[in-house]
Structures are given as structure tokens and as C-alpha cells.
Amino acid sequence: MKNIRNFCIIAHIDHGKSTLADRLLDATHTVTKRESQAQLLDNMDLERERGITIKSHAIQMDYTAPDGEQYILNLIDTPGHVDFSYEVSRSIAACEGALLIVDAAQSIQAQTISNLYLALENDLEIIPVLNKVDLPSANVEEVTDDIVDLLGCDPSEVIPASAKTGLGIQDILDAIIERVPAPTGNVDEPLQALVFDSQYNQFRGVETIFRVINGSIKKGQHIKFVATGESYYADEIGTLKLNQVPKKEIKAGDVGYLITGIKEAKEVKVGDTITDHSNPTTNPIEGFEDVKPMVFAGIYPVDTEDYEDLRSSMEKLQLNDASLVFQAESSAALGFGFRCGFLGMLHLEIIQERLEREFNMTVITTVPNVSYYAYTNKDPEARIIVNNPSDLPEPSTLNRVEEPYIKATIITKSDFVGNVMSLCIEKRGIVTNQTYLTTERVELTFDMPLAEIVFDFYDRLKTVSKGYASFDYAPIGMRVSKLVRLDVLLNAQPVDALSALIHADNAYTIGKKMVEKLRELIPRQQFDIPVQAAVGAKIIARETIKALRKDVTAKCYGGDISRKRKLLEKQKKGKKRMRQVGNVEIPQQAFMAVLKLND
């Protein structure tokens, strides 16, 4: 056990984590020349296309130190984007050390700090690495001072490196062996292993990825999952190289995978403890904190018959991405579907893309929102839970509506306080506190409606603070609000999926923006399509999508004008009839675009 090192790589987005992981794999000869490629561990097409890491990836490397000693290095490469911070927290729970990577050209950013705090809470040994020192724009001395201020370490402990050229890779490997503590654990105690990831394989069922804390796990052993209470036999265990390597036994301190032939996705929970069936451990491992969804939206199959397929696809996806939360719901226009909770707008986009690519499910996503309480005049004490804008009672019978409020805490650089405050006040926030943590960093506290942070608040907060603001929130209960339901009518038909509950003061501006956006995105038909925004029976904004016109008078050359008039009148009648029976298909990007009204 003294020769095992478990560590992860944490950093802000685009600071070179995946490239550094590639260099470490090359240096330890884990991959051959033929197998190697850029961002080797990012095995999803989506990750390669967008150049971001979405899933954390575990891989084992065998390394011979300069003194001839053999070491096993278990590396986990983590995502940098804030929407996937839950992945990072799970990876950190399985490690003893972390490489904190800072870009020499961009210095320390918001996610660097929040990932660092996550690692420090778990008592990880931090090895600071200054990456991209070969860039002409690199400020090596200045950024080194920033890292020293942040960590309180010695300047000599910061390793200058370049993942592109391979500079400093040997120093990093030496630092991992010297500074990261070997795992602690007792091989003789009952088996106690932490599940920190899992994925679905259509041929072999659920593959569970775990870290053994105490005891050991053998092939064929009768094991038990503590949280679900289910028992299975370990059909295959092994370690994760580029491909899976089956083993007979995995001992305390090591990381591996387990295949038990589980077909049901819900039988495996991330954060669960695996133990022996006949000699179980008395203390399960503390799980992860529950995930806090930021954005709620409905996901519906395009064809109602695909509902069950969509359910099984969502369960398999939840295995691989434990931060996705969903429950069944139904809608008048779209039939049966799911109400899902996401960590942010990028997360929502990625989930939708993955459903389409990995499971061939074409889905419709509704406008994101939150849950409200409505009270009617008939019985002012009986509350009605409104999950969908269409559930809101008629305005004439409505007594009041309550919406959930949160206490938002924002930490930002002092330069951006004005921008952040004006954004929060625009979103109906009330400033409750302002504290200077240092001369540079300020903590702001607001009471805000949860509905206002759902749309684009997070993206805009990052924009106005140049990526420096970090944001956290906690619910503080319901408050009475002046809310109205904004409906969108297409060709005089209400579109259920585009309805939204909005504060009365913002209804006109949002309605106007919505119809303008839809006019651009809905394809033109053979007839005029009015796009209207309405509150109750009152139309507050309108745009018209003009008809595609065929030139019916082209064949009339010369002759009397009445011939042309007659043809045009005939065409006009046809268009009118067409408009009465015409159906308008709304493209998926129109649903998504409504969410980004400020772009």
C-alpha cells in the first residue's frame, strides 16, 4: 500500500488539465504511440467537439521512480466548468492529493478557488502547478506570488510546467510520490469501498467504479451495497488502464471497477458503500452532500409512445451523471414527460445532447422554471402547488401567488461590486449584507426570487464579473409576489411549452422579446403566422411571420390589370383557408432560444 498514490487534477476551465493528463500518461508509458491522441481521457464526442471535460475519468499508471522503486498512480482528470462541480467533489472524495493547475497567462480564477476549497475540506495534499509557462503572455513571477498568497506555501513548491512541450512533467511525478500521502487503511478489516462513479454498458450492465478504503475485494465474492441493501456476486473486478484490466483481488487503497450483472440503473447509487455480505462493515462511508439543482425544466419525448424509452435512457444517464434529478410530470400540449433539475444552463444543453447522441432520443425541452404556491378566493387557505404555468388558476379566481425566495451569497473581486449589484437588483434582489473578506474580495448577500436565477443569471453573473464571481444559495421560504402567466399564441393557438410565470412588472418586456425571438426562428410557411404574447385575454405584444409568396401573376404578360387582380384575389382566399387549417411546427432551437433572451 505504501507505493500507491491516488490524486486528481483540479483547475478552472481551459487551464490545461486534460493536456497535462496526456503528458503524464506518455511519461509513465501507460499508452503506446499508436493509442495516444490529444485529450485522450475525454472519450465522448461532445467533449472533443466543445474542447471541455464533462465527465471525470479515472486511469491507473505504473511508474518506476528514478531510484528503481515501483509505484501505482491512480489519476482522476476532472471537469473545470462550474456546471460539473459535482463531478469534481466526487473525484476528490476518492483521493489523497490534488494537482492544482493554474494558467500562467490567466492567473487564479473563480473555479480554481472553489475547487481548491473543496479539496481542502477533504484534507487533500495540494501540489500547485504553474502551467503554460512557455506562452509569450505568461506572467510567471506574478502568478507564482498569487498562488503563494492563496495557498500560503513556499514559492519553491510551485512547479513551473508546460503540458504542451512536456516541461516539468518529471518534477510533477516526483512531487506526487514525495508529497501525496500513501492511502491509509487496513487490509485485515471487513471490506469497505466507496462508489464514486458508474456507467452503463448495454452488454454487461452497470459498471461500478470504486475506491477500496479497508479490506479487500476478490473475484466471485458475495458483496452487498449498504444504501440499497441489495447483494450480488462480483463477476469481474479489475483496474482501469486505457482498457479494463481484470484482476483476482483489489486491496485497500486501490481504485478499480466492478461488474455484477446489475441491469437496473437505480440499484447503484453514487456515494454508496460496498461491503462483504457475510462479514459487513459496521460504519458505512459518509456519502456526498446532496446535489442542489439550479434550473428546472420539463423534458418530453417528441412522440408520446417513447415515454418508457425516455425513462430508461434518463436512468442510465443518471448513473453516469449523478447530478441529474428528475421526476415524472404531464403537460396538456406535450403529454407525459419528466421534470428535471440541472446544475446550470450548460448542464441542461449537455444532457439534451447526450440523450440525442447516446440514446437516440429526440426530446422537447420546456422553458425552465420553479414551483409556486397559488391560493384562490374560494378557499384562501388551501394551497395549490403550481409546477407548470398551465396549472395556475384563472386570474379572476386567484387570491395570491407565493414564490420561493433564496439567500444568495456572491463572492467577487472589489472591482466588480457595482456590476454585480446592478445585476441582482435588476433580478428583483434585495441587498442584505456586504463584507470585505480582503481588500480585493467582497462577499455580497441578497434575498432573491429563485425564479430569477433560473434563466440566465449565472451566465450573466460570470459575464459582468469577468468570470471572477462565485455563487451559492440556500432557500429561505415562500413570499407573496405579483405574478402573471405569460402565454405565447401561434396562429391564435396557445403553445403550452412556451408559457411562463413572470412578475407583472416584467411581463411586457419579456413578452416583446419572446415574440421577436420566435419570429426569427420559426420557419416561414405558405401563410401569415401571427405570434402573440398574452396575459389572460389581453394581447401585450405581437409579431407576424410573413408568408412565402409565389408569384402567381408571372404568366400574365400584358393584358388588362383585372386579370392580375383576379389571380391575386384567388391566392388571397387560398392563404386565408390555409391559415385556418395550417399547423405550425416549432423547431427545438426556438424552445431553447427563449431561455437566452438577453443575448
C-alpha positions in Angstrom: 0.0 0.0 0.0 2.9 2.4 0.7 3.5 2.5 -3.1 0.0 3.6 -4.2 -0.8 7.3 -4.8 -4.3 8.5 -5.5 -4.6 12.0 -6.9 -6.9 14.2 -9.1 -6.3 17.2 -11.3 -8.3 20.3 -10.5 -8.4 23.7 -12.2 -10.5 26.4 -13.8 -11.9 25.6 -17.3 -9.3 25.7 -20.1 -6.2 25.8 -17.8 -4.8 22.6 -19.4 -5.9 19.7 -17.2 -6.6 17.2 -19.9 -3.3 18.0 -21.8 -1.3 17.6 -18.6 -3.1 14.2 -18.0 -2.0 13.2 -21.6 1.7 14.1 -20.8 1.6 12.1 -17.5 0.2 9.1 -19.4 3.1 9.4 -22.0 5.7 9.8 -19.3 4.6 6.7 -17.5 4.3 4.7 -20.8 0.7 3.9 -20.0 -0.3 4.4 -23.6 1.6 3.5 -26.7 2.4 5.9 -29.5 -0.3 4.4 -31.6 -3.0 4.9 -28.9 -2.1 8.4 -27.9 -4.1 11.4 -29.1 -4.9 14.8 -27.7 -7.4 14.8 -24.7 -7.0 11.1 -24.6 -9.3 10.7 -21.5 -12.1 12.7 -23.0 -13.8 9.8 -24.7 -17.2 11.5 -25.5 -17.6 13.1 -28.9 -19.2 16.0 -27.2 -16.2 16.6 -25.1 -13.9 16.7 -28.1 -16.1 19.0 -30.1 -16.5 21.6 -27.4 -13.0 21.1 -26.0 -14.3 20.7 -22.5 -14.3 17.8 -20.0 -17.8 16.8 -18.9 -17.1 13.6 -17.0 -14.2 12.9 -14.6 -12.1 10.0 -15.9 -10.1 7.5 -13.7 -7.0 5.8 -15.1 -4.2 3.8 -13.5 -0.5 4.3 -14.3 2.5 2.1 -13.4 5.6 4.3 -12.7 9.2 3.3 -11.9 10.8 6.1 -9.8 14.4 7.1 -10.5 15.6 5.1 -7.5 14.1 1.9 -9.1 11.0 1.7 -6.8 7.7 0.7 -8.5 4.6 2.9 -7.8 0.9 2.6 -8.8 -0.5 6.1 -9.6 -4.3 6.4 -9.8 -5.2 9.6 -11.6 -8.6 11.2 -12.0 -9.0 14.0 -14.6 -11.9 16.3 -13.6 -14.1 18.9 -15.4 -13.4 22.6 -15.0 -16.8 24.1 -15.8 -18.8 25.1 -12.7 -21.9 23.2 -14.0 -20.0 20.0 -13.4 -18.6 20.8 -10.0 -20.5 17.8 -8.5 -18.2 15.5 -10.6 -15.2 17.3 -9.0 -16.5 16.8 -5.5 -16.9 13.0 -6.1 -13.4 12.7 -7.5 -11.9 14.5 -4.6 -13.6 12.1 -2.2 -11.6 9.2 -3.7 -8.1 10.8 -3.5 -5.4 11.8 -1.0 -3.8 14.5 -3.2 -4.6 17.0 -5.9 -2.7 18.8 -8.6 -3.9 22.4 -8.6 -3.2 23.8 -12.1 -3.1 27.5 -12.7 -2.6 29.0 -16.2 0.4 31.3 -16.2 -1.3 33.7 -18.6 -4.7 33.8 -16.9 -3.8 33.6 -13.2 -6.2 32.3 -10.5 -9.9 32.3 -11.4 -13.2 31.6 -9.6 -13.3 27.9 -10.2 -9.6 27.5 -9.2 -10.6 28.8 -5.8 -13.9 26.9 -5.3 -12.2 23.6 -6.4 -9.3 24.4 -4.0 -11.7 24.8 -1.1 -13.4 21.5 -2.0 -10.1 19.8 -1.8 -9.0 21.5 1.4 -12.3 20.5 3.1 -11.4 16.9 2.3 -7.8 17.3 3.7 -6.1 16.7 0.4 -2.4 17.4 -0.1 -2.3 20.2 -2.7 0.6 20.4 -5.3 0.4 23.7 -7.2 1.4 23.5 -10.8 2.0 26.7 -12.9 1.1 25.6 -16.5 1.7 27.2 -19.9 4.9 28.9 -18.8 6.1 28.6 -22.5 3.5 31.2 -23.7 4.7 34.6 -24.6 2.0 36.2 -22.4 2.9 34.1 -19.3 3.5 36.2 -16.1 5.4 33.5 -14.2 6.6 35.6 -11.1 3.3 37.5 -10.7 1.1 34.3 -10.9 3.5 32.4 -8.6 3.0 35.2 -6.0 -0.8 34.8 -6.4 -0.5 31.1 -5.8 1.7 31.6 -2.7 -0.9 34.1 -1.3 -3.7 31.7 -1.9 -2.1 28.6 -0.5 0.3 30.0 2.0 3.0 27.7 0.6 6.7 28.3 -0.3 7.4 29.7 -3.8 9.8 26.7 -4.4 6.8 24.3 -4.0 5.1 25.8 -7.1 6.2 23.6 -10.1 6.6 25.5 -13.4 5.4 23.3 -16.3 4.1 23.3 -19.8 1.8 20.4 -20.7 2.2 21.3 -24.4 6.0 20.9 -24.6 6.4 18.4 -21.7 8.4 20.7 -19.5 8.3 19.9 -15.7 6.4 16.6 -16.1 9.2 14.7 -14.3 9.1 17.2 -11.4 5.4 16.7 -11.1 5.7 12.9 -10.9 8.5 13.3 -8.3 6.3 15.7 -6.3 3.3 13.3 -6.4 5.5 10.5 -5.0 7.1 12.7 -2.3 4.2 14.9 -1.2 1.0 12.9 -1.7 0.5 10.6 1.3 0.0 6.9 0.7 -3.6 5.7 1.3 -4.4 4.6 4.9 -6.5 1.6 5.5 -6.3 -1.9 6.9 -6.3 -5.0 4.6 -7.5 -7.2 7.5 -10.7 -5.3 8.3 -14.1 -6.1 6.7 -14.4 -4.8 3.1 -15.4 -1.1 2.9 -15.3 0.5 -0.6 -16.7 3.9 -1.8 -18.6 4.0 -5.1 -17.6 7.3 -6.7 -18.7 6.8 -10.3 -20.6 4.3 -12.5 -21.6 3.9 -16.1 -24.0 1.7 -18.2 -22.7 -0.9 -20.7 -25.5 -2.3 -22.8 -23.8 -5.8 -22.9 -22.6 -6.1 -19.3 -25.0 -4.0 -17.3 -23.9 -1.4 -14.7 -20.1 -1.0 -14.3 -19.3 0.5 -10.8 -16.1 2.4 -10.2 -15.0 2.3 -6.6 -12.1 3.0 -4.2 -11.3 0.4 -1.5 -10.9 2.1 1.9 -10.4 -1.0 4.1 -10.2 -4.8 3.5 -10.0 -6.3 0.0 -12.4 -7.4 -2.7 -11.9 -10.7 -4.6 -13.4 -12.0 -7.8 -16.6 -14.1 -7.1 -17.0 -12.6 -3.6 -20.6 -12.2 -2.3 -20.9 -8.5 -1.7 -23.6 -6.1 -0.5 -24.5 -2.4 -1.3 -25.2 -0.7 2.0 -27.6 2.1 0.9 -29.9 -0.2 -1.3 -29.4 -3.3 0.9 -29.0 -5.5 -2.3 -26.5 -8.3 -2.5 -24.6 -9.6 -5.6 -21.7 -11.7 -6.7 -18.6 -9.9 -8.0 -18.5 -11.4 -11.5 -15.5 -9.4 -12.6 -13.2 -6.9 -10.8 -10.2 -5.1 -12.2 -8.3 -1.9 -12.6 -8.8 0.9 -15.1 -6.0 1.3 -17.6 -6.9 2.7 -21.0 -9.0 -0.5 -21.2 -10.2 -2.5 -18.2 -7.7 -5.0 -16.8 -9.4 -7.9 -14.9 -7.7 -8.8 -11.6 -8.2 -11.6 -8.9 -8.2 -9.2 -5.9 -8.1 -5.5 -5.2 -6.8 -4.4 -1.8 -7.2 -1.3 0.4 -6.1 2.0 -1.1 -6.6 1.0 -4.7 -9.2 2.0 -7.3 -11.0 -0.4 -9.6 -14.2 -1.3 -11.4 -16.8 -4.0 -10.5 -19.2 -5.8 -12.8 -22.1 -7.7 -11.1 -24.5 -8.0 -14.0 -26.9 -5.4 -12.5 -29.3 -4.4 -15.2 -31.4 -1.8 -13.3 -29.8 1.6 -13.2 -31.5 2.6 -9.9 -29.8 -0.2 -7.9 -26.5 1.6 -7.9 -26.1 4.9 -6.1 -23.0 7.1 -6.2 -21.6 7.6 -2.7 -22.8 4.2 -1.6 -20.6 1.7 0.4 -19.7 -1.8 -0.9 -19.1 -4.4 1.8 -18.9 -8.1 2.3 -22.3 -9.9 2.6 -21.4 -12.3 5.4 -19.0 -10.0 7.3 -20.3 -6.5 6.7 -18.6 -3.3 7.9 -20.2 -1.6 10.8 -19.6 2.0 9.6 -20.7 3.0 6.1 -18.6 5.7 4.4 -20.1 9.2 4.7 -21.7 9.9 1.3 -21.6 13.1 -0.7 -23.7 16.1 0.0 -27.0 16.1 -1.9 -26.8 17.9 -5.2 -28.7 21.3 -5.4 -30.3 21.8 -8.8 -30.3 25.4 -10.1 -32.5 25.1 -13.1 -35.7 23.1 -13.6 -37.1 22.2 -17.0 -39.5 19.7 -18.5 -38.1 17.1 -20.9 -40.7 15.4 -23.1 -40.4 12.8 -25.9 -41.4 14.1 -29.3 -43.6 11.0 -29.7 -45.6 10.1 -26.6 -45.1 6.4 -27.3 -41.4 6.8 -26.5 -42.1 7.8 -22.8 -40.9 4.5 -21.3 -37.7 4.5 -23.5 -37.0 8.0 -22.3 -37.4 6.9 -18.7 -34.8 4.1 -19.1 -32.5 6.5 -21.0 -32.7 9.0 -18.2 -32.0 6.4 -15.6 -28.9 5.2 -17.5 -27.8 8.8 -17.9 -28.3 9.5 -14.2 -25.9 6.6 -13.5 -23.2 8.4 -15.4 -24.1 11.9 -14.2 -25.4 11.7 -10.6 -26.2 15.5 -10.6 -29.2 15.0 -12.8 -32.5 14.9 -10.8 -35.9 14.0 -12.4 -39.5 13.1 -11.7 -42.5 12.3 -13.9 -44.9 15.0 -14.9 -47.5 15.6 -17.6 -48.5 18.6 -19.8 -51.6 19.4 -21.8 -49.7 20.0 -25.1 -46.8 17.6 -24.8 -48.3 14.6 -22.9 -46.1 12.6 -20.5 -42.5 13.6 -19.7 -40.2 14.5 -16.9 -39.5 17.5 -14.7 -35.7 17.6 -14.4 -33.3 19.6 -12.2 -29.9 20.7 -13.6 -26.9 22.5 -12.2 -27.0 25.2 -14.9 -27.8 26.0 -18.5 -24.7 24.3 -19.9 -25.7 21.1 -18.0 -29.2 21.3 -19.5 -27.7 21.6 -23.0 -25.3 18.7 -22.5 -28.0 16.4 -21.1 -30.2 17.1 -24.0 -27.3 16.5 -26.5 -26.4 13.2 -24.7 -29.9 11.9 -24.8 -29.9 12.5 -28.6 -26.5 11.1 -29.3 -26.2 8.2 -26.8 -29.8 7.0 -26.7 -31.3 8.3 -30.0 -34.0 10.1 -28.0 -35.2 13.3 -29.7 -36.7 15.4 -26.9 -38.5 18.7 -26.4 -37.3 20.9 -23.5 -39.7 23.4 -22.0 -38.9 26.8 -20.5 -37.1 26.4 -17.2 -38.9 27.5 -14.1 -39.5 26.7 -10.4 -42.5 25.6 -8.3 -45.0 28.2 -6.9 -48.0 28.1 -4.4 -51.3 29.6 -5.6 -54.4 30.4 -3.4 -57.9 31.0 -4.7 -60.6 33.4 -3.4 -62.9 30.4 -2.8 -60.6 28.9 -0.2 -57.7 31.4 0.7 -56.0 28.8 3.0 -55.9 25.8 0.6 -52.7 26.0 -1.4 -52.3 24.7 -4.9 -48.8 23.6 -6.0 -48.0 25.1 -9.4 -45.2 23.2 -11.2 -46.4 24.1 -14.7 -47.7 27.6 -15.7 -50.8 25.9 -17.1 -51.7 24.7 -13.6 -52.2 28.4 -12.5 -55.9 29.1 -11.7 -57.7 31.8 -13.7 -56.7 35.4 -12.8 -60.4 36.2 -11.8 -60.4 33.4 -9.2 -56.8 34.0 -7.9 -56.3 35.4 -4.4 -52.4 35.4 -4.3 -49.3 33.6 -5.5 -46.3 32.8 -3.4 -42.9 32.1 -4.9 -39.7 30.6 -3.4 -37.0 33.0 -2.2 -33.3 32.2 -1.7 -30.5 33.8 0.2 -27.8 34.3 -2.4 -24.1 34.7 -1.4 -21.8 36.1 -4.1 -18.0 36.4 -3.6 -16.3 38.6 -6.2 -13.4 41.0 -6.7 -14.0 44.5 -5.4 -13.7 46.0 -8.9 -17.0 44.3 -9.9 -19.2 45.1 -6.9 -21.2 47.7 -8.8 -21.9 45.4 -11.8 -22.9 42.5 -9.6 -25.2 44.7 -7.5 -27.0 46.2 -10.5 -27.5 42.7 -12.0 -29.0 41.4 -8.7 -31.3 44.5 -8.3 -32.5 44.1 -11.9 -33.3 40.5 -10.9 -35.5 41.8 -8.0 -32.8 41.1 -5.4 -32.6 42.9 -2.1 -29.1 43.6 -0.7 -28.9 42.4 2.9 -25.1 42.4 3.6 -21.8 43.4 2.1 -18.5 42.3 3.7 -14.9 42.8 2.6 -13.0 39.5 3.1 -9.7 41.1 2.0 -9.0 44.4 0.3 -9.6 42.6 -3.1 -12.5 40.2 -2.3 -16.1 41.1 -1.3 -18.9 38.9 -0.1 -22.4 40.2 -1.0 -25.6 38.7 0.3 -29.0 39.1 -1.3 -32.6 37.9 -0.9 -33.8 36.9 -4.3 -36.6 35.0 -6.0 -35.4 31.6 -7.2 -37.2 32.1 -10.5 -34.9 35.0 -11.4 -31.7 32.9 -11.1 -33.1 30.1 -13.2 -32.9 31.8 -16.6 -29.6 33.4 -17.4 -28.5 34.8 -14.1 -25.5 32.5 -13.7 -24.1 33.2 -17.2 -24.7 37.0 -16.8 -23.0 37.0 -13.4 -19.9 35.4 -14.9 -20.0 38.0 -17.7 -20.3 41.1 -15.5 -17.6 39.8 -13.2 -15.3 38.5 -16.0 -15.6 35.0 -14.5 -14.4 36.0 -11.0 -17.7 35.8 -9.1 -18.6 32.6 -7.3 -22.2 32.0 -6.3 -24.0 29.9 -3.7 -27.6 29.9 -2.4 -29.9 28.5 0.3 -33.7 28.5 0.3 -35.4 30.8 2.8 -39.1 30.0 2.2 -42.0 31.4 0.2 -43.1 35.1 -0.2 -46.2 36.7 -1.8 -45.5 38.0 -5.3 -47.4 39.8 -8.1 -47.1 37.1 -10.7 -48.9 36.6 -14.0 -48.9 33.9 -16.6 -47.5 34.9 -19.9 -48.9 32.8 -22.8 -47.5 32.6 -26.3 -50.0 32.2 -29.1 -49.0 30.9 -32.5 -51.6 31.3 -35.2 -54.1 32.0 -32.3 -53.3 28.7 -30.7 -51.6 28.8 -27.2 -48.3 26.9 -27.0 -48.2 25.2 -23.7 -44.5 24.6 -23.6 -43.7 28.3 -24.0 -45.9 29.6 -21.2 -44.1 31.1 -18.2 -44.9 32.7 -14.8 -43.4 36.1 -14.7 -43.5 39.1 -12.4 -46.2 41.6 -13.6 -43.7 44.4 -14.0 -41.5 42.4 -16.4 -44.4 40.9 -18.4 -44.4 43.4 -21.3 -40.6 43.5 -21.9 -40.2 39.7 -21.7 -43.3 39.1 -23.9 -42.0 41.5 -26.5 -38.5 39.9 -26.5 -40.1 36.4 -26.8 -42.2 37.1 -29.8 -39.3 38.9 -31.6 -37.1 35.9 -31.0 -39.7 33.4 -32.2 -40.3 35.4 -35.3 -36.7 35.0 -36.3 -36.6 31.2 -35.5 -39.8 29.8 -36.8 -39.6 28.9 -40.5 -41.9 30.8 -42.9 -45.0 29.0 -44.2 -47.3 29.5 -47.1 -49.5 31.7 -44.9 -49.0 34.6 -42.4 -48.5 33.4 -38.9 -49.2 35.9 -36.1 -47.0 35.3 -33.0 -48.6 36.9 -29.9 -47.8 37.2 -26.2 -50.8 37.4 -23.9 -51.6 37.9 -20.2 -55.0 36.4 -19.6 -57.2 37.7 -22.5 -55.1 40.8 -23.1 -52.6 40.6 -26.0 -49.5 42.6 -25.0 -47.1 42.1 -27.9 -47.3 40.8 -31.5 -45.1 40.0 -34.4 -46.1 38.4 -37.8 -44.1 35.8 -39.7 -44.8 36.8 -43.3 -45.9 34.2 -45.8 -43.7 32.8 -48.6 -45.4 34.2 -51.7 -45.5 32.5 -55.0 -45.6 34.9 -57.9 -49.0 33.8 -59.4 -49.0 36.7 -61.9 -45.8 35.7 -63.7 -47.8 34.2 -66.6 -49.8 37.4 -67.2 -47.7 39.5 -69.5 -49.5 42.4 -71.0 -53.3 42.5 -71.0 -55.7 44.1 -68.5 -54.8 44.7 -64.8 -58.1 43.0 -63.8 -56.6 39.6 -64.9 -53.8 40.1 -62.4 -56.2 41.3 -59.7 -58.4 38.2 -60.1 -55.4 35.8 -59.7 -54.2 37.7 -56.6 -57.7 37.6 -55.0 -57.9 33.9 -55.6 -54.5 33.5 -54.0 -55.6 35.6 -51.0 -58.6 33.3 -50.4 -56.4 30.2 -50.6 -54.0 31.7 -48.0 -56.9 32.6 -45.7 -58.2 29.0 -45.9 -54.7 27.6 -45.4 -54.3 29.7 -42.3 -57.5 28.2 -40.7 -56.2 24.6 -41.1 -52.5 25.2 -41.1 -50.3 23.7 -38.4 -47.0 25.3 -37.3 -44.1 23.1 -36.3 -41.8 24.8 -33.7 -38.1 23.9 -34.1 -36.3 22.7 -30.9 -33.9 25.7 -31.1 -36.9 28.1 -30.7 -37.7 26.5 -27.3 -34.0 26.8 -26.3 -33.7 30.4 -27.6 -36.4 31.7 -25.4 -34.1 31.0 -22.5 -31.4 33.2 -23.8 -33.4 36.4 -24.4 -30.5 38.7 -23.4 -28.0 37.5 -25.9 
